[in-house]
Amino acid sequence: MIVSATEMLKKAKAGHYAVGQFNINNLEWTKAILLTSEEQKSPVILGVSEGAGKYMTGFKTVAAMVRAMDETLGITVPVALHLDHGTYEGVKACVEAGFSSVMFDGSSYDIDENVAKTTELVKLAHDNGLSIEAEVGAIGGEEDGVVGAGECADPAECKRIADLGVDMLAAGIGNIHGIYPENWAGLSFETLDAIQQQTGEMPLVLHGGSGIPDEMVKKAITLGVSKVNVNTECQLVFAQATREYIEAGKDKQGKGYDPRKLLLPGFEAIKEEVKVKMELFGSVGKA
């Protein structure tokens, strides 16, 4: 069931839980997340950065793989295939490729240009049945070469973008991509509360979900966050499980070098991590 993210996020906002966006990087990632979503009866969003899309030979390849895998595995829960931190050109490419949801990250533009480009892309997405996410205030860390310092968004600017008809809004509240530094100041719940007051029923998105303490995530959900993005933690557990397999010499036992065996521990680690996150976000059983 490849669908836009609109309805699943409206339900999440009304039900005071969040849907996880788990970024995919290859076949193992995709299969692990889809199977876990079905087992947990949880809606899910598969995120694809432009870098990951290029790595997997293009958005058309990604869309074909996800749609075929969803059908072949008999997945019954709602699944959105979503462009993460898309450029203006990237959004157009994903609409053409068959994605069901896109994000336009115009946070690097001044607010007037962000508004102009978002307005155009909202119409394009909705004309083609896709949901669209916009961003105000750069998220900290690095994402496909774009570096943000983790600044907090202006609630008035958030309202201006939300009023354009986007389906979800990512707003900087001190969050960052990647591993959080020891001196991280934490999320600004004051900013998040002010943004929700300005944007009302708009589902809000928490980027950089990997590494934020569980209690902070739970509090953010009570303040209107309906989508939480996770990538780094899945990468870390995949790497750790693969390292342990090789350091134990299992790749030298029989046909342990077969990539299907070599990658299996990482695959299982991703499944477990996704399950833990779905329980934290409250989306289990909400499909």
C-alpha positions in Angstrom: 0.0 0.0 0.0 2.1 2.9 -1.3 0.3 6.0 -0.3 0.9 9.7 0.4 1.8 10.6 4.0 -1.1 13.0 4.4 -3.7 10.7 6.0 -1.3 8.7 8.2 0.1 12.0 9.6 -3.4 13.5 10.2 -4.3 10.4 12.2 -1.0 10.6 14.1 -1.6 14.3 15.0 -5.1 13.5 16.2 -4.0 10.4 18.1 -1.0 12.0 19.7 1.6 9.6 18.3 4.2 9.9 15.6 5.0 8.0 12.4 8.6 7.1 11.9 10.5 8.0 8.7 13.3 5.5 8.3 15.7 6.3 5.6 16.6 3.5 3.1 20.0 3.0 1.6 19.7 -0.3 -0.2 17.6 -3.5 -0.6 18.4 -4.8 2.9 17.3 -1.5 4.5 14.0 -1.4 2.5 13.1 -5.0 3.2 13.9 -4.8 6.9 11.8 -1.7 7.4 8.8 -3.0 5.4 8.8 -6.3 7.2 9.0 -4.7 10.6 6.2 -2.3 9.8 4.0 -5.2 8.8 4.9 -7.1 11.9 4.1 -4.1 14.1 1.1 -3.1 12.1 2.5 0.4 12.0 2.3 3.0 9.2 5.7 4.0 7.9 7.6 6.5 5.8 10.5 5.3 3.7 12.9 8.3 3.4 15.3 8.7 0.5 17.9 11.4 0.4 19.1 12.7 -2.9 22.5 11.1 -2.2 21.0 7.7 -1.4 18.8 8.0 -4.5 21.9 8.6 -6.7 23.7 5.7 -4.9 20.8 3.4 -5.8 21.1 4.5 -9.5 18.3 7.0 -9.4 14.8 7.7 -8.1 13.1 5.5 -10.8 15.1 2.5 -9.6 14.2 3.3 -6.0 10.5 3.7 -6.7 10.4 0.5 -8.8 12.2 -1.5 -6.1 9.9 -0.2 -3.2 6.7 -0.7 -5.1 7.7 -4.3 -6.3 8.9 -5.2 -2.8 5.8 -3.9 -1.1 3.6 -6.0 -3.4 5.7 -9.1 -3.3 6.0 -9.1 0.5 2.3 -8.6 0.8 2.6 -5.5 2.9 -0.8 -4.3 4.1 0.2 -1.3 6.2 0.3 2.2 4.7 3.8 3.0 3.3 4.8 6.4 2.0 7.9 6.7 -0.3 9.3 10.1 0.6 12.1 12.3 -0.8 14.1 13.6 2.2 15.6 17.1 2.0 14.8 17.5 -1.7 16.0 20.3 -3.9 13.7 22.1 -6.3 14.9 19.8 -9.1 14.9 16.7 -6.9 11.2 17.2 -6.0 10.3 17.4 -9.7 12.3 14.2 -10.5 10.6 12.3 -7.7 7.1 13.3 -8.8 8.1 11.9 -12.3 9.7 8.8 -10.8 6.6 7.7 -8.9 7.3 8.7 -5.3 4.2 9.2 -3.1 5.6 12.0 -1.0 8.3 14.7 -1.2 10.1 17.2 0.9 11.2 20.5 -0.5 14.0 21.9 1.7 14.0 25.6 1.0 15.5 26.5 4.4 18.7 27.8 2.7 16.8 30.4 0.8 15.5 33.7 2.2 11.8 33.3 3.3 10.4 35.0 0.2 12.1 32.7 -2.2 11.3 29.7 0.0 7.6 30.8 -0.2 7.7 31.2 -3.9 9.3 27.8 -4.6 7.2 26.0 -2.0 4.0 27.4 -3.5 4.9 26.1 -7.0 5.9 22.7 -5.7 2.8 22.3 -3.4 0.7 22.6 -6.6 2.8 20.2 -8.5 2.7 17.6 -5.7 -1.0 17.9 -5.0 -1.8 17.8 -8.7 -0.1 14.4 -8.8 -1.5 13.0 -5.6 1.6 13.4 -3.5 2.0 14.8 0.0 4.6 17.5 0.5 6.8 18.6 3.4 8.5 22.0 3.7 11.2 23.2 6.1 11.8 26.5 7.9 15.1 27.0 9.8 18.0 24.8 8.9 18.4 21.5 10.8 21.8 21.3 12.3 24.6 19.0 11.1 25.2 17.9 7.5 22.7 16.4 5.1 23.9 15.8 1.5 26.4 18.6 1.8 24.0 21.1 3.3 25.3 22.2 6.8 23.0 23.8 9.4 23.9 24.9 12.9 20.7 23.8 14.5 19.0 27.2 14.7 15.5 27.6 15.8 12.8 28.6 13.3 10.7 31.7 13.5 7.1 30.7 14.3 5.7 33.5 12.1 7.7 32.2 9.2 6.5 28.7 10.0 2.9 29.9 9.7 3.6 31.6 6.4 4.9 28.3 4.9 2.2 26.2 6.6 -0.5 28.4 5.1 0.8 27.5 1.6 -1.0 24.2 1.9 1.9 21.9 2.7 1.0 18.6 4.4 3.7 18.6 7.0 6.2 21.1 8.3 9.8 20.6 9.5 11.0 23.4 11.7 14.3 23.8 13.3 14.1 23.5 17.1 17.8 23.0 17.9 17.9 19.5 16.4 20.8 18.2 14.3 21.5 15.4 11.8 24.0 12.7 12.7 25.5 12.0 16.1 24.7 14.6 18.7 27.8 16.3 20.4 28.2 16.1 24.1 27.6 19.9 24.5 24.3 19.8 22.6 21.9 22.2 24.3 18.8 20.0 23.7 15.5 20.7 21.9 13.8 24.1 22.3 10.3 23.1 23.5 9.4 26.8 23.9 10.0 27.2 20.1 8.1 24.0 19.3 5.1 25.1 21.4 5.1 28.5 19.7 5.3 26.9 16.3 2.3 24.6 17.0 0.3 27.6 18.3 0.9 29.3 15.0 0.3 26.3 12.7 -2.6 24.5 14.4 -3.4 21.1 13.1 -0.4 21.0 10.8 1.7 17.8 11.5 5.1 18.8 12.6 8.3 16.9 11.7 11.3 16.2 14.0 14.4 15.7 11.9 17.6 14.3 13.4 15.6 11.9 15.5 18.7 9.6 16.0 20.3 10.3 19.4 17.6 12.6 20.9 16.8 11.2 24.4 13.5 9.2 24.5 11.9 11.6 27.0 12.6 14.6 24.7 11.0 12.7 21.8 7.9 11.8 23.8 7.5 15.5 24.9 8.0 16.7 21.3 5.1 14.4 20.2 2.8 15.9 22.9 3.6 19.3 21.4 2.5 18.4 17.8 5.4 16.4 16.3 3.7 13.7 14.2 6.7 12.5 12.2 10.2 11.6 13.5 13.1 11.0 11.1 15.6 8.2 11.9 18.7 7.3 9.9 21.9 7.4 11.8 20.9 4.9 14.5 20.0 2.3 11.8 23.3 2.9 10.2 25.2 2.5 13.5 23.5 -0.8 14.5 24.0 -2.2 11.0 27.7 -1.3 11.1 28.1 -2.8 14.6 26.3 -6.1 13.7 28.4 -6.5 10.5 31.6 -5.7 12.4 30.9 -8.3 15.1 30.1 -10.9 12.4 33.5 -10.3 10.6 35.5 -10.0 13.8 34.1 -13.3 15.0 35.5 -14.8 11.7 32.0 -16.0 10.6 32.7 -14.8 7.1 35.4 -17.4 6.9 33.2 -20.3 8.0 31.7 -22.2 5.2 30.1 -19.8 2.8 29.9 -17.1 5.4 31.3 -14.7 2.9 28.0 -14.9 0.8 26.7 -11.4 1.0 23.2 -12.7 1.9 24.8 -14.2 5.1 27.3 -11.4 5.6 24.5 -8.7 5.6 22.0 -10.7 7.6 23.1 -9.6 11.1 22.9 -6.0 10.0 19.5 -6.6 8.5 18.2 -8.1 11.8 19.8 -5.2 13.7 17.8 -2.7 11.6 14.6 -4.6 12.2 15.1 -4.5 16.0 16.0 -0.8 15.9 12.9 0.1 13.9 10.7 -1.9 16.3 12.1 0.0 19.3 11.5 3.3 17.6 8.0 2.4 16.5 7.2 1.6 20.1 8.7 4.9 21.3 6.7 6.9 18.8 3.5 5.1 19.6 2.7 3.9 16.1 2.5 0.2 16.8 -1.0 -1.1 15.9 -2.0 2.2 14.3 -2.0 0.9 10.7 
